[in-house]
Amino acid sequence: MSDSTSPRYFLLPDYWESAGSVSPVIDPATLETVGGRVSVTEAEIEDVLERVNAAQKEWARLDAKSRAQTLHRLANRIEAADVTECAILMSREMGKPYPEAIGEVANCAPVFRYYAELARDEAGKVAGTTQAGSLQYATYAPYGVSVHIMPFNFPILLMCWTVAASLAAGNGCVIKPAEATTLSTLAFMELFDALPDDLVACLPGGPDVGKALIASEKTHAVAFTGSVPAGQAVASAAASRLKPAIIEAGGSDPMVITAHAPLEIAAAGAVTGAFHMSGQVCTSTERFYVVDSVHDAFVEAFAAETNRLRIGNGLEKSEIGPLVSEAARDKVIRLVDDAVAKGATVVCGGKVPDGAGPGWFYEPTILTGCTDEMDILHEEVFGPVAAIVRVPDFEAALEAANDSRFGLGASIFTTDLAEAHEASERFEAGMVWINNPMIDNDALPFGGWKNSGLGRELGRYGLDAFRRTKMVILDHKPVRHDWWYPYPDDWFLEAGGRKHV
């Protein structure tokens, strides 16, 4: 594990000293220095990529059953491990409440089990033949070494989503952790000693490390989670080298509250959707479209639920921890101030809390009277703010919800089956939640439309993202076919040949 005096990066199976520069790790709740993180050098990157490529070639030659057994061993290792210290470290690095940190780590093992079996079962396709005596089929092959550029908010779980799929497909993996959560990522990766040596590596650093990994001829696919501008840059860099890339670029998810919504349940769901992990979730609900007939009652219930939340250090009893950085909080302040200046009303929150400590805290905030000219409806806030728009009816709510350059997820609360079906079909988003926001499923695709991303994680789609196809035509009895060169003379027009060969 890194600390301020002994910078390290993790390359299985051993720790290796790094000659790179060291930056302090600041606890966003206390503003204390809790360690140091290193940025690896170009020479170290090159050495690691050589080793991972060599290990990957051996891994790819394994049969699917053996690869599956290895991934199950890794899942066993995760389930048996005491990950308390890793969770505490994650909370100290980025402010996440401890129950969410420990829950994140505990949810990693199942995705390795899922992909272990899916890859063993989904190995290709035999097609109906176009010619007698020929076996014609498609197989899957790994790309080689995949690069995984991770966000700070779910540094371990989201890494496992794509690494599990990539390993199951036969690739090696190189992880570039988020700068803010480097230490907890390295701590978790000690569990990867269940894998063959050098198959997975973690290379800490800033954007330059990510750029170098994408540019290298020794990497062959990219998975990225982060902001839209960064996602666009990664997609462009990967495309210039014809490398496939999965881009999850965040969103500004809408939630529709219809006249048929169960308001008590909707208010509780809205609190989780908007304020889970202080709103620092890519699928956080940021824009609310509430039908006029229930608007005031919903806002009252929503505010009452919000006022129950506790603000404080993630290692204490609190639901609302600090934002990850001062810059992140400054963005939230800017967007709230802009909305208020343009006519929004602060129902609750709207300021830095008193007495929460010196960290980058911000109160969970509800704004009403939000209108289209406010920046908060067009940018990803990534903070604990719910912007509410009053709409006349269900139809207007859907139209307004879709009027966005984002399209990651969308939610609706309703007890009307017709509204639920209509929303599921018409929401312009990659994921739709009806009466239960934000949950995911290892077997179903995770990803967005529009500027929210390209490709999918999880499910069969997430596995296919890390493998390429190969068509095979096998004639078990070699014969000379009549369409092979040279053609018979009577096939040519001047000889009165056939019109169709």
BALUM-46360 format. One record per residue (C-alpha): residue number from 1; y, z, x. Coordinates in steps of 0.001 Angstrom, whole numbers, plus 500000, padded with zeros to 6 digits. Example, Ala and Ser with C-alpha at 12.3 -4.5 7.8 and 13.67 -1.06 7.14 Angstrom:
<palums>
PALUM   n     c2     c3     c1
PALUM   1 495500 507800 512300
PALUM   2 498940 507140 513670
</palums>
This chain:
<palums>
PALUM   n     c2     c3     c1
PALUM   1 500000 500000 500000
PALUM   2 503481 499214 501295
PALUM   3 505903 501886 502281
PALUM   4 509269 501893 503963
PALUM   5 507864 502442 507454
PALUM   6 504730 500303 507477
PALUM   7 505220 496968 505700
PALUM   8 501958 495304 504761
PALUM   9 500604 492526 502654
PALUM  10 497135 492415 501247
PALUM  11 494567 489808 502196
PALUM  12 491052 490706 501159
PALUM  13 489101 492409 502544
PALUM  14 491550 494031 504981
PALUM  15 495150 495126 505254
PALUM  16 497172 493076 507683
PALUM  17 500417 494023 509347
PALUM  18 503300 491680 508547
PALUM  19 506149 490693 510813
PALUM  20 508352 489912 507818
PALUM  21 511545 491634 506751
PALUM  22 511428 494728 504557
PALUM  23 513504 495465 501452
PALUM  24 513760 498829 499694
PALUM  25 512033 499422 496357
PALUM  26 514381 501258 493970
PALUM  27 513176 503308 490992
PALUM  28 515311 501937 488104
PALUM  29 515213 505307 486321
PALUM  30 516334 507521 489201
PALUM  31 517812 504942 491622
PALUM  32 515772 506610 494372
PALUM  33 514070 504565 497085
PALUM  34 510321 504786 496442
PALUM  35 509079 502482 499174
PALUM  36 509564 499178 500886
PALUM  37 508293 495673 500228
PALUM  38 507818 492999 502801
PALUM  39 508465 489271 502677
PALUM  40 505755 487486 504633
PALUM  41 506596 484915 507297
PALUM  42 505874 481184 507324
PALUM  43 503213 481658 509980
PALUM  44 501495 484324 507875
PALUM  45 501564 482071 504825
PALUM  46 499933 479284 506795
PALUM  47 497228 481592 508161
PALUM  48 496425 482979 504725
PALUM  49 496218 479530 503127
PALUM  50 493789 478386 505817
PALUM  51 491535 481331 505103
PALUM  52 491685 481057 501310
PALUM  53 490887 477336 501457
PALUM  54 487848 478020 503628
PALUM  55 486621 480748 501271
PALUM  56 487229 478547 498239
PALUM  57 484913 475838 499530
PALUM  58 482075 478350 499684
PALUM  59 482970 479742 496243
PALUM  60 483009 476283 494665
PALUM  61 479501 475592 495981
PALUM  62 478093 478598 494134
PALUM  63 476214 478015 490901
PALUM  64 477968 479063 487696
PALUM  65 475637 482005 487132
PALUM  66 476399 483492 490551
PALUM  67 480143 483089 490033
PALUM  68 479829 484774 486645
PALUM  69 477902 487694 488158
PALUM  70 480629 488158 490764
PALUM  71 483376 488208 488118
PALUM  72 481377 490741 486103
PALUM  73 481146 492925 489237
PALUM  74 484909 492755 489544
PALUM  75 485253 493774 485882
PALUM  76 482899 496695 486539
PALUM  77 485006 497703 489518
PALUM  78 488192 497676 487423
PALUM  79 486612 499680 484610
PALUM  80 485230 502321 486976
PALUM  81 488397 502738 489028
PALUM  82 490920 505529 488661
PALUM  83 494077 503461 488188
PALUM  84 496388 506399 487523
PALUM  85 498275 506033 490791
PALUM  86 498655 502286 490266
PALUM  87 500152 502891 486813
PALUM  88 502508 505564 488142
PALUM  89 503608 503210 490886
PALUM  90 504286 500454 488349
PALUM  91 506430 502822 486299
PALUM  92 508365 503914 489366
PALUM  93 508941 500309 490437
PALUM  94 510148 498808 487162
PALUM  95 510564 501633 484648
PALUM  96 507694 500921 482278
PALUM  97 506600 503955 480222
PALUM  98 503376 505354 481663
PALUM  99 501224 504760 478524
PALUM 100 502105 501072 478709
PALUM 101 501425 500901 482437
PALUM 102 498008 502540 482195
PALUM 103 497208 500408 479142
PALUM 104 498089 497240 481023
PALUM 105 495697 497985 483858
PALUM 106 492928 499077 481483
PALUM 107 493091 495750 479651
PALUM 108 492365 493616 482708
PALUM 109 488572 493813 482904
PALUM 110 487795 491978 479626
PALUM 111 489520 488758 480678
PALUM 112 487281 488492 483752
PALUM 113 484211 488955 481560
PALUM 114 485473 486380 479065
PALUM 115 486046 483683 481666
PALUM 116 482847 484521 483541
PALUM 117 480837 483507 480488
PALUM 118 483101 480742 479193
PALUM 119 482972 478826 482486
PALUM 120 479190 479222 482604
PALUM 121 478864 477775 479112
PALUM 122 481592 475099 479113
PALUM 123 480510 472974 482056
PALUM 124 480996 469403 480860
PALUM 125 479957 466802 478306
PALUM 126 477217 464204 477909
PALUM 127 478490 461121 476092
PALUM 128 476721 458533 474028
PALUM 129 475989 455728 476473
PALUM 130 477631 452318 476599
PALUM 131 474557 450802 478207
PALUM 132 470814 451354 477855
PALUM 133 469120 453243 480673
PALUM 134 472315 454969 481787
PALUM 135 473180 458665 481754
PALUM 136 476927 459024 481244
PALUM 137 478619 462404 481421
PALUM 138 481655 464369 482552
PALUM 139 481731 467443 484761
PALUM 140 484463 469849 485784
PALUM 141 485600 470550 489317
PALUM 142 488121 473064 490690
PALUM 143 491439 471917 492103
PALUM 144 491115 474009 495254
PALUM 145 493623 476840 495700
PALUM 146 495950 477886 492898
PALUM 147 499323 479611 493288
PALUM 148 500207 482406 490846
PALUM 149 503908 483333 490682
PALUM 150 504151 486513 488663
PALUM 151 506820 488296 486566
PALUM 152 507769 491964 486845
PALUM 153 507143 492979 483239
PALUM 154 503335 492632 483153
PALUM 155 502642 492162 486852
PALUM 156 498924 492923 486746
PALUM 157 497724 491810 483323
PALUM 158 499387 488393 483439
PALUM 159 498124 487905 486966
PALUM 160 494587 488616 485778
PALUM 161 494917 486131 482900
PALUM 162 495408 483171 485211
PALUM 163 493473 484421 488242
PALUM 164 490372 485074 486122
PALUM 165 490492 481546 484706
PALUM 166 491124 479988 488096
PALUM 167 488300 481882 489797
PALUM 168 485903 481042 486967
PALUM 169 486766 477376 487450
PALUM 170 485855 477627 491146
PALUM 171 489266 477948 492776
PALUM 172 490673 480324 495337
PALUM 173 493910 482108 494439
PALUM 174 497143 483067 496181
PALUM 175 499386 485503 494302
PALUM 176 503132 485778 494804
PALUM 177 503976 489053 493043
PALUM 178 507330 489741 491467
PALUM 179 509602 491399 493980
PALUM 180 510186 494345 491659
PALUM 181 506466 495103 491243
PALUM 182 505046 494239 494639
PALUM 183 503637 497684 495371
PALUM 184 501671 498162 492152
PALUM 185 500281 494635 492467
PALUM 186 499058 495352 495985
PALUM 187 497574 498662 494873
PALUM 188 495635 497001 492066
PALUM 189 494344 494288 494354
PALUM 190 492371 496835 496336
PALUM 191 489860 496463 493497
PALUM 192 489377 492809 494397
PALUM 193 487077 493853 497219
PALUM 194 484329 493018 494717
PALUM 195 485052 489351 495484
PALUM 196 484046 487327 498549
PALUM 197 486271 487840 501567
PALUM 198 489511 485829 501655
PALUM 199 488996 484243 498210
PALUM 200 492114 485890 496760
PALUM 201 495263 486810 498671
PALUM 202 498599 488383 497779
PALUM 203 501708 487209 499623
PALUM 204 504800 489279 498805
PALUM 205 508304 487966 499169
PALUM 206 511206 486338 497438
PALUM 207 511757 482836 496057
PALUM 208 511298 481280 499498
PALUM 209 507668 482410 499573
PALUM 210 507053 480869 496164
PALUM 211 508710 477616 497232
PALUM 212 506611 477463 500393
PALUM 213 503400 478010 498456
PALUM 214 504210 475265 495961
PALUM 215 505237 472848 498721
PALUM 216 502170 473430 500882
PALUM 217 499484 470757 501054
PALUM 218 496970 473610 501088
PALUM 219 497679 474584 497450
PALUM 220 496679 472454 494500
PALUM 221 497787 474026 491188
PALUM 222 500499 476431 490039
PALUM 223 500793 479129 487379
PALUM 224 504246 480599 486742
PALUM 225 505744 483147 484365
PALUM 226 509486 483822 484375
PALUM 227 512849 482559 483190
PALUM 228 513597 479071 481906
PALUM 229 515706 478016 484937
PALUM 230 513082 479267 487376
PALUM 231 510326 477646 485322
PALUM 232 512144 474329 485368
PALUM 233 512508 474561 489139
PALUM 234 508817 475374 489606
PALUM 235 507732 472581 487270
PALUM 236 509945 470092 489101
PALUM 237 508677 471171 492530
PALUM 238 505058 470986 491411
PALUM 239 505543 467611 489704
PALUM 240 507094 466119 492833
PALUM 241 503762 466833 494541
PALUM 242 501661 465861 491503
PALUM 243 500329 469390 491180
PALUM 244 499412 470618 487705
PALUM 245 501495 473579 486591
PALUM 246 501307 476114 483773
PALUM 247 504824 477269 482965
PALUM 248 505492 480255 480708
PALUM 249 509266 480355 480613
PALUM 250 510147 483058 478118
PALUM 251 511846 482863 474786
PALUM 252 514149 484256 472156
PALUM 253 511620 484923 469436
PALUM 254 512690 485033 465779
PALUM 255 511381 487321 463063
PALUM 256 511799 486478 459385
PALUM 257 511977 489290 456826
PALUM 258 511439 487788 453376
PALUM 259 512131 489151 449918
PALUM 260 508396 489918 449711
PALUM 261 508241 491926 452948
PALUM 262 506872 495497 452849
PALUM 263 510063 496982 454251
PALUM 264 508648 500236 455615
PALUM 265 505956 498356 457580
PALUM 266 508361 495584 458548
PALUM 267 510845 498086 459963
PALUM 268 508164 499754 462083
PALUM 269 506910 496361 463271
PALUM 270 510455 495286 464064
PALUM 271 510956 498337 466302
PALUM 272 507870 497426 468324
PALUM 273 508756 493736 468356
PALUM 274 512317 494307 469531
PALUM 275 512097 497395 471726
PALUM 276 508627 497421 473281
PALUM 277 509139 497967 477012
PALUM 278 512896 498037 476422
PALUM 279 512767 494467 475137
PALUM 280 511569 493179 478507
PALUM 281 508695 491158 477080
PALUM 282 508665 487376 476891
PALUM 283 507549 487606 473259
PALUM 284 510076 490281 472287
PALUM 285 511707 489741 468914
PALUM 286 515368 489058 469611
PALUM 287 516610 487189 466520
PALUM 288 516083 488562 463000
PALUM 289 516621 486458 459877
PALUM 290 516672 488751 456872
PALUM 291 516855 487470 453312
PALUM 292 519977 488696 451512
PALUM 293 518174 490548 448700
PALUM 294 516461 492951 451139
PALUM 295 518947 492848 454033
PALUM 296 520655 496208 453550
PALUM 297 517445 498095 452774
PALUM 298 515706 496595 455801
PALUM 299 518578 497408 458146
PALUM 300 518625 501007 456913
PALUM 301 514864 501395 457454
PALUM 302 515009 499601 460812
PALUM 303 517790 501875 462056
PALUM 304 515950 504982 460902
PALUM 305 512840 503945 462850
PALUM 306 514913 503038 465900
PALUM 307 516662 506405 465962
PALUM 308 513266 508074 466426
PALUM 309 512822 506484 469866
PALUM 310 513215 508561 473013
PALUM 311 515116 507271 476040
PALUM 312 514184 508374 479531
PALUM 313 512100 508045 482655
PALUM 314 508866 506144 482064
PALUM 315 506909 509028 483575
PALUM 316 508268 511403 480921
PALUM 317 507819 511349 477134
PALUM 318 509872 508296 476281
PALUM 319 509469 504912 474629
PALUM 320 512650 503364 476046
PALUM 321 512697 503264 479817
PALUM 322 515339 501709 482050
PALUM 323 515874 498008 482493
PALUM 324 514415 496664 485690
PALUM 325 517724 496188 487499
PALUM 326 521467 496584 487231
PALUM 327 521810 492817 486829
PALUM 328 519425 492913 483863
PALUM 329 521488 495622 482173
PALUM 330 524728 493783 482930
PALUM 331 523379 490764 481065
PALUM 332 522556 492891 478023
PALUM 333 526039 494442 478072
PALUM 334 527638 490996 478314
PALUM 335 525704 489623 475344
PALUM 336 526359 492663 473138
PALUM 337 530063 492695 474016
PALUM 338 530312 488984 473230
PALUM 339 528647 489467 469841
PALUM 340 530873 492405 468912
PALUM 341 533995 490515 469996
PALUM 342 532973 487684 467662
PALUM 343 532425 489928 464650
PALUM 344 529001 491593 464955
PALUM 345 528641 495201 463815
PALUM 346 526786 497807 465891
PALUM 347 524443 499700 463566
PALUM 348 523015 501851 466337
PALUM 349 523047 501843 470120
PALUM 350 525334 499366 471793
PALUM 351 526038 501397 474917
PALUM 352 524702 503074 478016
PALUM 353 523193 506389 476831
PALUM 354 524577 509761 477822
PALUM 355 522295 512111 479709
PALUM 356 519411 509718 480364
PALUM 357 519921 509854 484101
PALUM 358 521534 507650 486711
PALUM 359 519253 504676 486100
PALUM 360 519774 501315 484401
PALUM 361 519310 502543 480832
PALUM 362 520620 500971 477642
PALUM 363 520255 502286 474125
PALUM 364 518052 500406 471646
PALUM 365 520632 498424 469721
PALUM 366 520803 496813 466290
PALUM 367 523566 494309 465539
PALUM 368 524312 492917 462078
PALUM 369 526620 490130 461029
PALUM 370 525440 487904 463860
PALUM 371 526501 484261 463673
PALUM 372 525677 481051 465444
PALUM 373 528667 481064 467787
PALUM 374 527431 484261 469459
PALUM 375 525676 483835 472811
PALUM 376 523081 486428 471874
PALUM 377 521393 483961 469507
PALUM 378 521079 481293 472197
PALUM 379 520106 483184 475363
PALUM 380 517076 485256 476223
PALUM 381 518400 488815 476156
PALUM 382 515402 490529 477765
PALUM 383 516709 493905 476734
PALUM 384 516549 496361 473800
PALUM 385 518771 494468 471363
PALUM 386 517996 493160 467864
PALUM 387 520461 490588 466523
PALUM 388 520284 490348 462715
PALUM 389 521434 487340 460690
PALUM 390 521740 487595 456906
PALUM 391 520333 484472 455210
PALUM 392 520294 483509 451516
PALUM 393 516584 482747 451166
PALUM 394 513250 482012 452830
PALUM 395 514035 478331 453395
PALUM 396 517280 479142 455205
PALUM 397 515464 481732 457314
PALUM 398 512914 479194 458554
PALUM 399 515565 476607 459361
PALUM 400 517661 479121 461302
PALUM 401 514632 480520 463140
PALUM 402 513736 477017 464363
PALUM 403 517287 476198 465439
PALUM 404 516701 477214 469041
PALUM 405 515851 475647 472377
PALUM 406 513130 478284 472719
PALUM 407 509739 478145 471046
PALUM 408 507454 480811 472475
PALUM 409 506546 482946 469460
PALUM 410 507744 483651 465926
PALUM 411 507004 486430 463439
PALUM 412 507245 486952 459709
PALUM 413 506750 489909 457400
PALUM 414 505736 488977 453877
PALUM 415 503125 489789 451240
PALUM 416 503460 486315 449704
PALUM 417 500541 484099 450763
PALUM 418 502494 480895 450219
PALUM 419 505297 482112 452504
PALUM 420 502784 483126 455149
PALUM 421 501126 479688 455120
PALUM 422 504447 477872 455073
PALUM 423 505737 479847 458032
PALUM 424 502549 479365 460053
PALUM 425 502881 475599 459643
PALUM 426 506637 475232 460041
PALUM 427 507556 477699 462782
PALUM 428 508359 475631 465881
PALUM 429 506578 477943 468274
PALUM 430 503365 478130 470233
PALUM 431 502356 481431 468613
PALUM 432 502891 482840 465132
PALUM 433 502438 486447 464031
PALUM 434 502214 487354 460347
PALUM 435 502764 491059 459613
PALUM 436 501703 492065 463164
PALUM 437 503953 490958 466048
PALUM 438 503194 490369 469716
PALUM 439 499406 490775 469984
PALUM 440 497229 488309 471902
PALUM 441 493561 487373 472200
PALUM 442 491696 486355 475358
PALUM 443 490007 483550 473401
PALUM 444 493183 482010 471953
PALUM 445 495914 479997 473728
PALUM 446 499061 481783 474899
PALUM 447 502156 479669 475525
PALUM 448 505234 478101 474010
PALUM 449 506898 474958 472755
PALUM 450 510250 473453 473717
PALUM 451 511891 475153 476719
PALUM 452 509452 478038 476535
PALUM 453 506882 476352 478692
PALUM 454 504162 473857 479503
PALUM 455 500417 474308 479254
PALUM 456 498519 477339 478033
PALUM 457 497011 480535 479332
PALUM 458 493894 482181 477867
PALUM 459 491129 480588 475841
PALUM 460 489368 477360 476726
PALUM 461 492824 475875 477300
PALUM 462 493538 478391 480057
PALUM 463 490281 477540 481810
PALUM 464 490884 473789 481632
PALUM 465 494283 474286 483261
PALUM 466 492524 475143 486528
PALUM 467 489878 472433 486609
PALUM 468 489800 468659 486694
PALUM 469 487257 466287 485230
PALUM 470 484907 463854 486875
PALUM 471 483137 461044 485020
PALUM 472 479621 460238 486236
PALUM 473 477584 457115 485363
PALUM 474 473958 457429 486468
PALUM 475 471484 454574 486030
PALUM 476 468083 456038 486794
PALUM 477 466500 452572 487143
PALUM 478 468663 450235 489209
PALUM 479 468802 446691 487809
PALUM 480 471048 443662 488275
PALUM 481 473291 443419 485218
PALUM 482 474354 440080 483760
PALUM 483 478062 440961 483921
PALUM 484 478012 441500 487698
PALUM 485 479503 438921 490057
PALUM 486 478983 436037 490502
PALUM 487 479266 434769 486909
PALUM 488 476903 432061 485668
PALUM 489 478456 428598 485516
PALUM 490 477996 428328 481756
PALUM 491 480331 431298 481245
PALUM 492 483346 429202 482245
PALUM 493 485371 427191 479715
PALUM 494 484939 423846 481451
PALUM 495 481196 424338 481079
PALUM 496 481494 425167 477378
PALUM 497 480860 428805 478042
PALUM 498 481046 431767 475679
PALUM 499 484405 432994 474444
PALUM 500 483397 436642 474857
PALUM 501 481427 437941 477781
</palums>
